[in-house]
Amino acid sequence: MRFKFLNLTDDDILCSLSDSDLFTLSPGLSQLIDIPQHSPCVSLHSSAKVESAITKHENFRIRLSLSLKSSWQAIKLPLDCRWRIYATWSSSEPYQLTILPKRNLASYLSEMPDQLPLYSLLLPGTHDTMAFYGWPISQCQSLDNPLHVQLQNGVRVIDIRLANIEGRLIAYHGRYPERTPFQSILSTIYTFLTSPLSCKETIIMSLKQEDYATTPPPVFSRLVREEFIQSPGGLGILFLENRIPKLGEVRGKVVFLSRFGGDGAGWENGLEGLGIHPTTWPDSEKNGFTWECKDVHVRTHDWYAIPSFLYIPEKVSLATDFLLPPPPPPNDEVDRPTLSIIYTSAASFPFAAPQTIAQGFGWPRWGLGVEGVNSRLGRWVLNVFGGSVDPVMNDEIDGDTDVREKDCLGICMTRDSTRSNYARGYNTTAKTKTDPRLRGWVLVDFYDRPEQSLVDLLVECNFRGRRKGEEGW
């Protein structure tokens, strides 16, 4: 089997197929490696440069076995390993092994500069964050992942849907009660944002009314404000300006996105005091829609009413388009900052239940099933990291990998002339100058599938494509 090894860490990594066959994976480089099919095992070791800081678990052996349910998989590693490794399977060789640094998902925003605008981050989120009940059509998240677990796992955009039950706000999804009181949600958020580990994080909270038929919008708006006042953080924990802030302005705070509010009565500054307030939100617009938030152009993809699971590939293609940088404006127009908000969720009865769309079913690699949105999105991100996706056209790139190898932007680079590597059959590419830049707020169903790995990949996008002097760096 031929693999492209891609080292996206900052360290040299020593790799061996046997005791006598040792080579170095340099940061930012990829190498083509032929691995015997009868013994698809590789040993990875930290280089001598960092050997003194290494635990015994950082010298380990991994087995590369084909996944039948997904086009990629996270390789199981010791908990204290400082890498994350992903194997990507394609219809033809070379396959890809991507090595990434392990991030602390509870505090990764603490590594970002204060001047970074929130529109230039890729923030993982959950659609219908509190929808733990009502399978098969209303449940959108697993009971194993309550809100505090989601936040610890890197989720930074939450989608709260509420209804008024006897004067108190309770989580709902449509007409289905999701049981959790709004006060419990706010208490969990306050605990997370005041913890020493995560006090430099921020949370974007989208809040939507689910009971328009029984509760007048002004009453709902009043109840929301009253419950915020009664919560542990009060109104002071909220960022309520109608603009996209910089990260340093909102560390330890909740950035409010209001999908309710009427005329803003009862809130200081009216609609300008309800946080980010969309001016439009058409229902299930297939090709997405746009709106303005002061000087930021907002692109939103929320096509959820897909006819069946057969539309999963189209859903993913449209959603990932929004993660790529927008095309440059015409010469006579000013290039404005852009925020992309992407919902990868979808649901319609009976052939597009949320869990089916998110996770897929069966054994897709055997042609006996369908690969879900989450797996396809993870594969797409890994392919972008590996240069298999055109960052402009969002198409897979073809090419003869025996002659030329592609860098992380998909640009073909001629082979390195390192004779020692060629003598062993290894191909090293030139180091990439820039990484692909993926940005947006991504809200998903059943975010922990597959293998608790999708959020890790989305978080890693924040550390790619950064250039000094841009986006607050």
KEBA-282793 format. One line per field, with one value per residue (C-alpha): y, z, x. Coordinates in Angstrom, 3 decimals. Last residue first. Layout:
! residues N
Y c(Y/...);
Z c(Z/...);
X c(X/...);
//
This chain:
! residues 473
Y c(38.279/40.257/38.739/39.573/41.146/37.829/35.079/32.321/29.731/26.950/27.231/27.939/24.955/22.717/23.436/21.952/18.803/18.327/18.929/16.076/13.543/12.089/8.776/9.698/11.011/13.290/16.183/14.391/17.293/20.074/23.853/25.354/28.971/30.091/30.029/27.737/29.138/26.655/26.618/28.829/28.465/24.705/22.794/21.103/17.509/14.386/11.087/7.887/4.819/3.926/5.206/8.119/9.247/9.108/10.898/14.085/15.706/16.896/16.110/18.890/20.745/20.721/23.288/21.648/24.162/21.693/20.712/18.408/15.594/15.128/12.168/9.146/11.371/11.779/14.420/15.038/17.701/17.280/20.284/23.152/25.627/28.050/25.878/23.032/19.931/17.147/19.377/17.325/19.837/20.257/16.483/16.303/18.971/17.112/13.814/15.443/16.925/13.576/11.830/14.423/14.451/10.710/8.001/5.860/2.087/-1.161/0.002/-1.798/1.500/2.735/0.060/0.686/4.068/7.791/9.648/13.186/12.503/9.327/10.955/13.959/11.824/12.156/9.432/9.696/12.602/15.537/16.625/18.382/19.552/20.912/24.407/26.903/30.513/32.330/35.741/38.050/41.202/43.567/43.864/47.274/47.274/48.795/46.001/43.305/41.467/38.642/35.188/34.145/32.227/28.550/27.465/28.476/26.073/23.361/23.653/23.379/20.280/18.704/19.105/17.833/14.682/14.142/14.400/10.642/10.812/12.180/15.238/17.856/20.240/21.501/24.088/26.474/28.096/31.667/34.298/37.395/40.581/42.486/46.318/46.520/43.013/42.488/39.640/36.788/33.671/30.000/27.973/25.668/28.242/26.208/28.970/32.517/34.206/37.981/41.009/38.838/40.359/40.086/41.219/42.328/45.870/47.355/45.975/48.186/50.244/48.719/45.819/46.127/46.540/45.093/45.529/41.831/40.094/36.692/35.091/36.792/36.110/36.837/36.665/35.054/36.289/35.036/36.504/38.844/41.984/40.114/37.942/40.865/41.682/41.045/43.735/44.308/44.926/42.607/40.857/38.949/38.046/41.342/40.554/38.242/35.791/33.545/33.780/35.972/38.838/36.394/34.896/38.322/39.133/35.883/36.332/39.811/38.544/35.718/38.165/40.501/37.513/36.469/32.927/30.216/29.941/31.510/28.627/27.769/31.059/31.154/31.880/31.698/31.659/32.345/31.230/32.786/31.298/33.057/31.691/28.113/26.625/28.902/28.115/31.236/30.653/27.002/27.629/30.500/28.333/25.564/28.066/29.557/26.145/25.274/28.583/27.829/24.716/21.383/19.200/18.832/19.262/18.469/21.049/22.447/21.468/22.722/23.846/25.362/28.995/29.639/31.473/28.413/26.769/29.326/27.720/27.710/26.814/27.245/26.845/26.786/27.992/27.250/23.439/22.343/19.068/20.813/22.883/19.804/18.015/20.914/20.921/17.257/14.790/11.182/12.025/12.339/15.404/16.127/14.387/15.677/13.233/9.777/10.249/12.848/13.597/15.136/18.389/20.769/22.004/22.326/22.593/22.190/24.400/24.310/27.744/28.472/31.919/34.989/36.170/36.326/39.142/38.369/41.302/39.316/36.782/33.043/30.509/31.127/30.100/26.500/26.235/23.181/21.598/21.360/20.768/17.667/18.495/16.962/13.933/13.120/9.653/9.638/6.844/6.767/4.876/4.573/4.806/6.852/6.076/8.768/7.838/10.392/10.975/13.253/14.150/15.046/11.522/11.614/9.754/6.967/6.751/5.253/6.304/8.593/7.306/8.194/7.128/5.681/2.470/-0.144/1.336/-0.099/-1.077/0.894/-0.454/1.957/1.508/3.798/6.036/8.968/6.744/6.673/10.357/12.901/16.116/14.944/13.643/17.024/17.480/13.703/13.301/11.924/8.375/6.734/3.024/1.912/-1.224/-2.532/-6.060/-8.126/-4.946/-3.895/-0.089/2.074/5.619/8.889/11.841/15.093/18.157/20.841/19.683/17.053/13.340/11.650/8.183/4.858/1.433/-0.698/-1.551/-1.908/0.301/3.378/6.984/9.745/12.888/16.357/18.782/21.732/19.477/19.171/16.033/14.480/10.840/9.932/6.225/3.469/0.000);
Z c(13.782/13.759/10.608/8.567/9.567/10.087/8.026/9.318/6.834/9.381/13.190/13.208/10.893/13.754/15.584/12.688/12.716/16.475/16.212/13.714/15.809/18.513/16.613/13.821/15.302/18.343/16.610/16.623/14.589/13.336/13.561/11.763/12.386/9.608/8.286/6.166/4.987/3.125/4.269/3.038/2.072/1.720/2.086/-1.056/-1.419/-0.196/-2.052/-0.398/-2.386/-0.186/-2.633/-3.267/0.345/0.309/-3.032/-1.757/-5.079/-3.948/-6.459/-8.349/-6.667/-7.819/-6.051/-4.071/-1.271/1.142/-1.424/-4.337/-5.482/-8.974/-11.038/-9.217/-7.867/-11.353/-10.902/-10.184/-7.828/-6.054/-6.520/-4.133/-7.009/-5.129/-2.494/-5.033/-2.874/-2.639/-1.056/2.105/4.477/2.020/1.853/5.650/5.723/3.056/4.924/8.081/6.166/4.552/7.927/9.476/6.543/6.568/4.302/2.866/2.953/1.343/-1.306/0.548/1.554/2.598/5.268/6.805/7.871/7.614/10.753/10.326/7.792/9.495/12.927/11.754/10.035/6.256/4.734/6.771/7.460/6.860/8.644/7.881/9.845/8.310/9.443/8.203/9.289/7.166/8.237/5.615/5.912/2.978/-0.250/-1.602/-4.997/-8.321/-9.196/-8.739/-5.398/-4.652/-4.381/-0.847/1.172/1.629/4.445/2.510/-0.321/2.352/2.934/-0.747/-1.293/1.959/1.079/-2.448/-1.129/1.475/-1.100/-1.246/2.483/1.571/0.474/2.055/4.342/6.228/3.935/6.495/4.769/5.882/4.424/6.587/5.187/8.021/8.234/10.340/10.379/6.842/5.409/3.003/1.909/1.289/-1.896/-0.584/1.460/4.302/5.654/4.981/7.826/7.414/9.330/11.603/15.083/16.637/20.203/21.317/22.266/18.770/18.487/21.393/22.866/26.320/25.906/26.911/23.362/20.767/17.895/17.690/19.601/18.124/16.330/18.699/18.463/21.837/22.266/25.693/27.715/29.307/26.478/24.585/23.719/23.163/20.510/18.328/17.999/15.229/15.591/17.183/20.700/23.433/24.658/27.614/30.938/32.452/31.850/34.857/35.261/37.794/36.050/37.292/34.897/31.976/32.998/32.943/29.505/28.016/29.653/28.143/24.650/25.008/26.060/23.149/20.727/21.781/23.234/21.890/18.147/18.321/20.509/19.298/19.972/18.900/20.706/19.060/21.710/20.669/23.430/24.387/25.866/28.143/31.315/30.069/32.361/35.377/35.201/34.957/31.372/32.017/35.200/33.571/30.589/32.841/34.879/31.710/30.485/33.885/33.928/30.471/31.888/30.237/29.290/25.505/24.906/21.308/19.475/17.470/19.410/22.962/25.853/28.695/29.533/32.610/32.808/32.721/29.936/27.520/24.726/23.919/21.160/21.980/19.229/20.672/19.023/20.879/20.870/21.803/23.668/27.061/25.743/24.464/27.762/29.718/27.346/27.676/25.413/26.246/25.610/21.953/19.964/17.308/18.653/17.036/14.130/15.360/18.336/20.480/23.136/23.420/21.596/23.817/21.196/18.402/15.912/17.622/17.061/15.876/15.483/12.492/13.265/11.017/11.699/15.411/14.771/16.013/17.929/21.179/19.702/19.656/22.025/24.668/21.983/22.385/25.993/26.469/23.192/24.317/20.955/19.767/16.932/13.567/11.672/8.433/6.881/3.297/0.853/-2.362/-3.808/-5.402/-4.274/-1.276/2.368/4.813/7.957/10.765/13.476/16.496/18.196/21.723/23.089/26.671/25.933/24.107/20.429/18.420/14.781/13.733/10.703/7.104/4.267/6.817/7.609/6.249/7.636/6.136/8.609/9.240/12.404/14.679/16.651/19.423/20.664/22.220/24.971/26.835/27.539/25.568/26.857/26.548/23.048/21.595/19.164/19.069/17.017/18.368/17.295/14.976/14.179/11.166/10.596/7.467/7.614/4.698/2.723/2.914/3.226/0.365/1.587/-0.256/1.792/2.776/4.237/6.617/9.507/8.527/8.506/9.068/7.911/9.492/7.844/9.998/12.838/10.466/8.914/10.603/11.179/13.017/13.510/13.171/15.128/14.323/13.452/10.039/9.008/5.945/5.121/1.646/1.716/-0.828/0.000);
X c(-1.970/-5.247/-6.696/-3.585/-0.270/1.443/-0.159/-2.401/-3.581/-3.800/-4.042/-7.782/-8.313/-7.149/-10.405/-12.394/-10.269/-10.610/-14.381/-14.712/-12.794/-15.022/-14.958/-17.352/-19.500/-19.138/-20.948/-24.294/-25.763/-23.511/-23.124/-20.114/-19.075/-16.745/-13.193/-11.017/-7.679/-5.526/-1.923/0.870/4.534/4.487/7.727/8.917/7.814/9.568/9.169/10.331/11.401/14.364/16.967/14.675/15.010/18.792/18.850/17.169/16.300/12.883/10.215/8.536/5.702/2.085/-0.094/-2.911/-2.633/-1.060/1.587/0.983/3.266/4.632/5.676/4.273/1.478/0.075/-2.577/-6.204/-7.477/-10.799/-13.050/-13.809/-13.181/-10.920/-9.216/-8.802/-9.087/-6.503/-3.860/-3.410/-4.981/-7.871/-8.240/-8.338/-11.060/-13.070/-12.732/-14.078/-17.015/-17.804/-17.729/-20.019/-22.456/-23.013/-21.579/-24.372/-24.729/-23.691/-21.207/-18.434/-16.873/-20.307/-20.797/-24.220/-25.558/-24.963/-23.906/-25.240/-28.005/-29.180/-29.073/-31.102/-33.793/-33.750/-35.915/-39.160/-39.532/-37.225/-34.060/-30.807/-27.784/-24.567/-25.518/-22.966/-22.441/-19.856/-18.573/-17.106/-14.993/-15.574/-13.551/-14.616/-16.323/-15.234/-12.828/-15.448/-15.384/-12.937/-14.527/-15.469/-12.866/-13.790/-16.069/-19.205/-18.383/-18.231/-21.983/-22.951/-20.820/-21.999/-25.691/-25.089/-23.410/-26.189/-28.999/-29.573/-30.357/-33.785/-35.789/-33.490/-35.311/-32.230/-30.682/-29.173/-26.184/-25.496/-23.183/-22.679/-21.087/-19.430/-19.428/-22.622/-24.032/-25.293/-27.305/-26.747/-28.587/-27.898/-28.185/-30.911/-32.836/-34.341/-36.609/-35.460/-33.555/-33.371/-32.086/-29.985/-29.429/-25.980/-26.562/-29.987/-28.950/-29.122/-32.660/-33.683/-30.824/-31.434/-33.837/-37.482/-38.755/-36.393/-38.866/-39.704/-36.924/-36.201/-33.262/-30.841/-27.100/-25.475/-21.723/-21.307/-18.336/-15.114/-13.078/-15.372/-13.420/-10.143/-11.783/-12.767/-16.435/-18.976/-21.652/-25.058/-23.795/-25.066/-21.922/-23.349/-21.728/-22.876/-26.543/-26.475/-23.601/-25.344/-28.754/-31.630/-30.852/-30.597/-33.933/-35.574/-34.170/-35.423/-38.836/-39.216/-38.379/-40.897/-43.609/-42.816/-42.908/-46.447/-46.428/-48.773/-48.162/-44.686/-43.528/-40.023/-38.208/-34.565/-31.297/-27.875/-25.172/-21.586/-19.248/-15.915/-12.752/-10.276/-11.904/-11.460/-8.815/-9.426/-13.179/-15.332/-16.474/-17.343/-19.304/-21.213/-22.155/-23.462/-25.499/-26.989/-28.133/-29.591/-31.494/-32.896/-34.553/-33.629/-36.622/-36.204/-39.923/-40.997/-43.096/-40.194/-37.130/-37.623/-35.432/-37.497/-38.239/-40.345/-43.685/-45.902/-43.913/-42.474/-40.479/-36.772/-34.290/-30.580/-27.979/-24.477/-21.292/-18.036/-17.891/-14.363/-14.912/-15.064/-17.974/-19.804/-19.242/-20.776/-23.764/-24.631/-22.815/-23.719/-27.372/-26.386/-27.366/-30.007/-33.109/-36.319/-36.868/-35.858/-35.635/-37.369/-34.789/-31.314/-32.108/-30.068/-27.605/-30.138/-27.276/-23.926/-20.908/-17.322/-15.706/-13.498/-12.191/-11.862/-15.426/-14.605/-12.132/-8.574/-7.093/-6.925/-4.498/-5.410/-3.811/-6.504/-8.989/-7.773/-8.960/-11.198/-10.118/-6.505/-4.873/-3.012/-0.655/-1.567/-0.260/-2.102/-1.773/-3.064/-3.837/-1.875/-3.636/-7.034/-10.649/-9.550/-8.847/-7.759/-5.830/-5.804/-3.226/-3.512/-0.271/0.826/0.380/-0.861/-4.088/-2.271/-3.251/-6.115/-5.858/-8.690/-10.526/-11.230/-13.527/-15.919/-17.780/-15.401/-12.206/-9.028/-6.320/-3.147/-1.540/0.267/3.490/4.587/7.355/5.556/4.161/7.486/7.138/9.049/10.589/14.190/13.583/12.683/15.558/16.172/13.004/9.759/9.084/6.574/6.467/4.428/2.371/0.652/2.147/0.788/0.140/3.788/3.964/5.262/5.833/5.200/6.388/4.719/6.370/5.109/7.285/9.858/9.030/12.377/13.406/14.322/14.497/16.802/14.444/11.499/8.831/10.231/9.223/11.036/8.980/10.484/8.357/6.087/3.151/1.509/3.416/1.785/2.562/1.279/0.624/1.240/0.000);
//
